[in-house]
Amino acid sequence: MGKDYSLQEAAYTARERHGEQALPRVEFNDVVKLTKPRIVALLLLTTFVPMFLAAPTAPGPALIFWTMLGGFLAAGGANTLNQFLDRDIDHVMVRTRQRPLPSGRMQPWQALLLGIGFSAASFFLLWWQVNLLSAVLALIGILYYVFFYTQFLKRSSTQNIVIGGAAGAIPPLVGWAAVANEISLLPIFLFLIVFYWTPPHFWALALMRRKEYQAAGVPMLPVVAGQAETRRQILLYSVLLVLVSTVPVFLHLLGPVYLVFSLVLNGIFLRQAWDIWRRPTNAHVWRLYKFSLLYLALLFLAMGIDGLFYRVPPDIPNIHLRLPW
């Protein structure tokens, strides 16, 4: 494997040098692909719904627009910088080798400038049009994802997805802070829901792409600990996800409409995780991966629907975290 990877790395370096001489024109479609739009769409949904839960009245159209735009730039910037740092291994994996950088359609310095530009624009736009707290939270998400996850955790630990998943869990905090200018107990639970959703979601993909991660030298859990342990961990984190997504109802932070949707969605998720553990097939793994995307979207939409009928009692214990300045 080491020899094959060295040959692939040499070929990649040669393509990169050739590209530096060619200086290809940046296409709009490639800029969009750098941002990973399908991932961004899900992140924006987890930003959008909390905005309607953070106050008794719905936020105005202008606030929604600027928050969504700032969130898009933040997530797009982080994803672009992620592809800049991962360009040496993306060409090894089938699912990533056609991205703009490993395919040679874009130069690394172009992606770097775009990533920095998107990230800086998100911070200043959110600060200017929304509030400083939402801008700081978005910036923390970018820095955490780019430096702590991509540059350090991803290539050094089997817990890369677990710990690194915190970056993808920040958008609900941004959406809530955009309206309330503080963080309270419910958005912390929304953070935890995305945090515990990430491992079973991504480990399902890692099971399907285990050989590619192995070829790229990335220590994903299936590569290091094996497929059986990964399936066990998927089931464990699915149980934790059920618990953390149900607790807000018993704390009176969410209401009965959400509870019904949550029980149904979690029941399906848990059954599919059980099937992977007891009857491991590629079909079961792929089914969980696809459903996990729908699960998160529907769970957050259920929160939004619940907010139309349920109001959090004013006398329940809560916390209020604000910037000190």
Secondary structure as UniProt FT lines:
FT   HELIX           2..22
FT   HELIX           28..34
FT   HELIX           37..53
FT   HELIX           61..85
FT   HELIX           87..90
FT   TURN            91..92
FT   TURN            94..98
FT   TURN            100..104
FT   HELIX           108..129
FT   HELIX           132..143
FT   HELIX           144..152
FT   HELIX           153..155
FT   TURN            158..159
FT   HELIX           160..164
FT   TURN            165..166
FT   HELIX           167..169
FT   HELIX           171..180
FT   HELIX           185..208
FT   HELIX           210..216
FT   HELIX           221..224
FT   HELIX           227..250
FT   TURN            251..252
FT   HELIX           256..278
FT   HELIX           282..307
FT   TURN            308..309
FT   TURN            314..315
//
